[in-house]
Amino acid sequence: MIDDHQRAMITDFGLSFKSHAGSSSSAGNRLSGAARFIAPERYVPGYKVTIEYDVFSFAMTCLHVLSGKLPYFSERTDVVV
């Protein structure tokens, strides 16, 4: 994120999710996070979030910052990722 003075700011979207209008799902049964930055093991049912999960997400963020491209940039939608 960039603030009003054009300084880079750190933020955390770890609990973000893509919502559809009229959706009634609860936070408890949603897979949260930005798909391109989620550790692959997060998609395994019953997975418990660990420090390694954050390390993977941080690495994907570094990749994005250093390369200027989103992780899995060749995939046009998060659904494919």
C-alpha positions as CSV (number, residue, x, y, z in Angstrom):
1,M,0.0,0.0,0.0
2,I,1.1,3.6,-0.6
3,D,0.2,6.4,1.8
4,D,-0.7,10.0,0.9
5,H,3.0,10.9,1.0
6,Q,3.9,8.2,-1.6
7,R,5.6,6.0,1.2
8,A,5.3,2.3,1.0
9,M,3.3,0.8,3.9
10,I,3.1,-2.7,5.1
11,T,-0.3,-4.3,5.5
12,D,-1.7,-7.7,6.1
13,F,-4.6,-9.2,4.0
14,G,-4.4,-12.6,5.6
15,L,-8.0,-12.7,6.6
16,S,-9.3,-11.2,3.3
17,F,-11.6,-13.2,1.0
18,K,-13.4,-12.8,-2.2
19,S,-17.1,-12.3,-1.6
20,H,-20.0,-12.7,-4.0
21,A,-23.1,-10.5,-3.7
22,G,-25.8,-12.4,-1.8
23,S,-23.4,-14.9,-0.3
24,S,-24.4,-16.2,3.1
25,S,-21.3,-18.2,4.0
26,S,-19.8,-17.6,7.4
27,A,-16.2,-16.7,8.1
28,G,-15.8,-20.1,9.7
29,N,-16.2,-22.1,6.4
30,R,-14.4,-19.7,4.0
31,L,-10.8,-20.1,2.8
32,S,-9.4,-16.7,3.7
33,G,-6.4,-15.0,2.2
34,A,-5.2,-13.9,-1.2
35,A,-4.9,-17.0,-3.4
36,R,-1.6,-16.0,-5.0
37,F,0.0,-15.6,-1.6
38,I,-1.4,-18.6,0.2
39,A,0.9,-21.6,1.0
40,P,-0.3,-24.6,-1.0
41,E,-0.8,-26.7,2.1
42,R,-3.5,-24.3,3.2
43,Y,-5.8,-26.0,0.8
44,V,-5.5,-29.3,2.7
45,P,-8.6,-29.8,5.0
46,G,-7.7,-29.5,8.6
47,Y,-4.5,-27.6,8.0
48,K,-3.3,-25.5,10.9
49,V,-1.7,-22.1,10.2
50,T,2.0,-22.1,11.3
51,I,4.9,-19.7,11.0
52,E,5.9,-21.4,7.8
53,Y,2.6,-20.2,6.3
54,D,3.6,-16.6,7.0
55,V,7.1,-17.2,5.6
56,F,5.6,-18.5,2.3
57,S,3.3,-15.5,2.1
58,F,6.2,-13.1,2.8
59,A,8.3,-14.8,0.1
60,M,5.5,-14.4,-2.4
61,T,5.3,-10.7,-1.4
62,C,9.0,-10.3,-1.9
63,L,8.7,-12.0,-5.3
64,H,6.0,-9.5,-6.3
65,V,7.9,-6.5,-5.1
66,L,11.2,-7.5,-6.7
67,S,9.9,-8.8,-10.0
68,G,7.0,-6.4,-10.4
69,K,4.8,-9.3,-11.3
70,L,2.2,-11.1,-9.2
71,P,3.0,-14.7,-8.2
72,Y,1.7,-17.0,-10.8
73,F,1.4,-14.0,-13.2
74,S,0.7,-16.2,-16.2
75,E,-2.6,-17.3,-14.6
76,R,-5.3,-14.6,-15.3
77,T,-7.7,-15.5,-12.4
78,D,-7.3,-16.5,-8.8
79,V,-9.6,-19.5,-9.5
80,V,-6.9,-21.1,-11.6
81,V,-4.2,-20.4,-9.0
